[in-house]
């Protein structure tokens, strides 16, 4: 992967004829891109190029957004429900991959939950992450960064269940190949999430959120702004298994994200109609960690993870994604550090590398999360 190298290379509006636009005659493009007339850098060509790029970039941001927020919600729900003292080091005499309870002498998970002393009912948490991405393609090529944040609060409605509300924002900044321009996007919204311990081992979590979208695009010959909205749904099923100080967390998840964009008229007076793009993704992975007890209710757990992804993207008829599709299968690798500073305050640091099974697309994500129970 040459992500970091390519991330410093940008097309500039001063380039007379961007190479990407010259390649358009040799690359199969979506049907509506055939309206490109007047040559590279002309208003007609740039308007068509911006329209072609829109669904590709939308799908890319959907992919990154869904991975980040679903992972943050899953991690928080797991920390709350995988035992009232989930960060405590498990007894070395525990049976192989048994469910870690704060009172090991009890053999019933529900009884252990009930016996947990002064279990907090409320918790709040926040997450900040950045994803650097690089797409090497004549039609859908781009490189840039997506920044995202989440702030949330939740309540333990029953010993095994949590429900909460969250607010979120995103900002994307990309240089694009086809138009030789840029795209800047903003998203602000909120939603609800929850989790429930189905058994002493299995925990399910789910998320639903809505965001308002605002996007500015530019090319050497045209600029435009348009608005839209996003609906995002996600769910995960995770098993929390321990043996002594070691933990194993296999997980499976599914997500659906749809962006609906308004039509717009660019600075050259050319109109582009409304479009929608939707991405459905399934995932399966595992994390392996080792906890270290620091005493005084403090502990740290470094962990490693791997995940397989299978994705499907669809668009409105006038914005069909053809000629620059990604391989639907991908693999990501991650590493992180989970730390409990006090009995009620914790944070997690994480990095994830994506695109391991894709030759023309790569990502690097950095993420930080804090949580406070009260």
N, C-alpha and C positions, 0 to 999 in steps of 0.2 A: 504493500500500500504506500502511495506517495501523498497521503492526505495533507500532512503538514507542509510539504513542499508546494503542492498545488494550491493550498489555501492562501498562499501569499501572492498568487498570480491572478490578476484581474483584467478583464477587457476594459478598455477605457473608451469613452465617447470620442476621443481624438483620433482613434484608429480609423483610417479612411474607409476600408472595406474589411470588416471582421471576417476572419477565416471561417467562422461558423456559418455565416450567411452564404459564403461561396460554396460550402459543402451541401447546401440545401438542394441543389440540383441533382446530387448523387444519392441522397438519403430518402428512403420512402417516408412520406409524411402523412399525417392524418388528412382526410379528404378536404376539410375546410382550409388546410394550409395551401391548397392548390390555387387559392385566390391571390397568392403573392404575385405581384406584378411590379414592374418598374425597377427591379434590380435591388442589390444589397444596399441597405441604408436608406431606401426611399420610404415615405410614410406608409404606402400600401404594404410593402414587405415587412416593415417593422410592426405594423398593427397585426398582421397575420402571425408573425413570430411570437409576439406577446400573448396572443390568444392560444397558440399551440402550447406554449410553456406553462400556462396557468394550471391545467389539470395535473401535469407532472409534478410541479412544485407543491401543489395541494396534497397529492398523495404522499409525497416525501415527508412533509410536515406532519400529516396525519400519523404516519408510521412512527416518527420520532416522539410525537406528543403522547400517543397511546402507550408506548413502551415505558416512558418516563413516569407518567402519573399512575398507571396501573401497578408498576413496581413499587412506588412510594406508598400507595394505599395498602398493598399486600404486606409490605414490611411493617407498617404501623399496626395493622390489625393482628398480625402474627405476634408481635411483641406484647400486645395487650392480652390476647386470649390463649396463648400457649403457656398458661400457668400464671398465677398471680405474681410469682417471682421469677419470671421467665429468664432473667439474666443471671440467676444464681447458678453456680456450678453444680451439676448433678452429682449424686453419689457414685463413687467409683464401683460400688457393688451393685448398681442397678442392672437389671437384665438387658440383654442386647437390644438396642434401639427401642427402649421403653419410653413412655411419655414422662417427662420430667415434672415432678410435682414438688411444691415447696415443703410438703410433709411426706417424705418417702415412706413412712411406716403405714400410711393409708393406701389401700389398693384401689380406691374408687376415685376417679378424677373429679366427679361432682362434689364428693365429700371434701376433697382437698381444696377445691375452689371455695366452698362454704366456710372452711376453716381458716382461710387466708385472713390474716389480721389487717383490719382497716384498709380493705381493697378500695382504692380511689374510684369514684364513679365518673369523674370527668377527666378528659385529657385534651391537650391542644398540641398541634404539631405544625411544622413548616418545612418546606422543601424547596431548594434552589438547584437548578441543573442547567448545564450548557452542553449542546451537542454540535460538534464540528463534523460536517459532512462534505463528501467529494463525489460527484457523479461525472464519469467520463463517457459522454455520449454526444453525438452530433446534434440530436434533437432535444434530449432532456438534460444535457450537461449543465452542471452548476457546481459552485462551491460556496460555503458560507457557514453560518452558525445560527442555531436556534436556542434562545434563552427562555427558560420557563420557571415559574414559581407557583407554589401552592401554600395557602394558609388554611387551617382547618381546626374544628373543635367537635368533640363527640362525647356521647354519654353512654355509660354501660346500663342498658335498659334491663338486662337480666345478667346473671353471672356468666353466661356463655355468649351473650350478644351485645353488640355495640352498634350505634347508629350516629351519624354525624353529618355536618354540612361543611362545604369548602368553597373557597374563592380561588381563582386561578388567573394567571396572565401568561402571555407568550410574546416574544419579539423575535422575528426572523430577519436576517440580512444576508442576501445571496447575490452573487454575480452569476449571470446566465450566459450560456454559450450561443444558443440559436439567435437571439436578438442582439447579443453583444452588449447587454444592458444590466440592470439591477432590479431586484425585487426586495421590498421592505414590507413586512407584515406585522400587525399587532392583533392580539386576541385577549379579551377580558371576559370572564364569566364566572360561573359557579355551579354547584351541584350538590348531590347527596351521595353518601356511601355508607356501607355497613358491613358487618362481619358476624359470623356465628360459628361456634365450635360444634360441629356435627357429632364428633366423638372426642375421646381423649387425645386423638391424634390428628384428625382431619378438621381443617378450618376452611370455610368458604368466605370470600369477600366479593363485593360488587360495588360498582360505581356508575353513576349517571350524571352527566354535566352538559351544560349549554354554554357556548361562547359567542360573543359578537366579534366579527372579523373586520379589519380595515387594512387595505393593501395599496401600496404605491409601486408602480412599475415604470421603468424608463428604458429607452433604447436610444441610439444615436439620433433618430429622427422623430421620436414620439414619446410622450409621457401620458400616464393615466392613473386614476385612482378609482377604487371600487370597494364596496362593502359586501358583507355576507354574514353567515352564521354557521356554527358547527354544533352538531349533536354527537356525543361520545358515550358509548356504553362499554363496560368491561367487567369481567368476572374471573376469579381465580379459585382453584382448589389446591390446597397445600397440605402436605403431611409433615408434622414436626416430630422428628425421631431423634432420640439421644442414646448414647452409650457412654457412661462416665462423663468426661469433659468434651466429648465429640458430639457433633450434631449433623444430621442429614435432613435436607428439606427438599424433597421432590415436589414439583408443582406443575400444574397445567392451567392454561388460561385461554380466554377468547376475548376479542375486542371488535367493536364496530364503530367507525367514525365516518361521518358524512359532512361535507362542506357544501353549502349552497351559496353561489356568488351572484350578485346583481350584474346586470348589463352595464356597460359604460361607453362613453364617447371619449376617445383619446384627444390629445392636443392637436392632432392633424385633422380632427373632425370625422374620424372613422369610427363607426359603432360596432361594438362586439356584444352579442347577446348574453343572457344569463346562462350559467353553467352549474353543474353539480359534479362532485367527485366523492366516491365512497370507497373505503378500505376495510376489509374484513381480515382479521389475522387470528391464527391459532398458534399456541406456543406450548412447549414442554421442556422442562429443564430441571436442574438440581443444583443446590448449594451445599457445600461441605464446610463446616466451621469447627474451631477449637476454642473453648472458653478458658480464660485465665482469671482466677479469683484474686482481686487486689485487696480484699478485706474492706470492712466498713460499708458493705452494700455496694461496692464498686467492682466492676469487672470489664474485661474487653474480650472481643471475639473476632479475630481475623477470619475471613472466609473466601472461598473461591467458588465460582459458578460457571455453568455452561448452559446455553439454551438454544433450541432449534425452533425456527419460525417458518410458518407457511402462510402466505398472504395472497389475497385476491383483490384487485382494484377494478372498479367500474366507473364510467362517466356518462354524462348526458350525451344523447346521440350526436350533437354538434361538436362534442369535444372528446371523441373517442381516443383513448390512449393506444396508439399503434405506432410502430416504428421505433420506439424507445423503451419498451417494457423491460422491467427488471425480472430476473429469475425469481419465481415465487418462493423459493426456498433459501433460507439463510441460517447462519449459525453465529451466535455472539458468545463472547467470553468476558467474565467480569471478576472483579476482586473488590473486597471491601473490608471495613473495620467498623464493628458495632461496639459501642462503649456505653456503660452506665456510670455516670458521674456521681449520682446519689441514688437512693432507692426510687426516686420519682423523676429524675432527669436523665435523659440519654441522648446520644447523637450517633449518626451513621454517616460514614464517608464511603463513596463507591465510585469506581470507574468501570466502564464497559466499552469493549471494542466490537463493532459490528461489521458486516460485510465479509466475513471470513469465507463464505461460500459464494460470494458474488465477485466477479472479476472487475466490474466497472462501477462499483459503489462501495464506499467505506465510511464508517462513522467512528467517532470517539466521544464518549459521554463522560462528564464529571458531575457528581451529584453529592449534595450534603443535606441531611435531614436532622432536625431536632424534635424531641417529644418531651412534654411535661405532663405528669399525671397529678391531679389535685382533687 
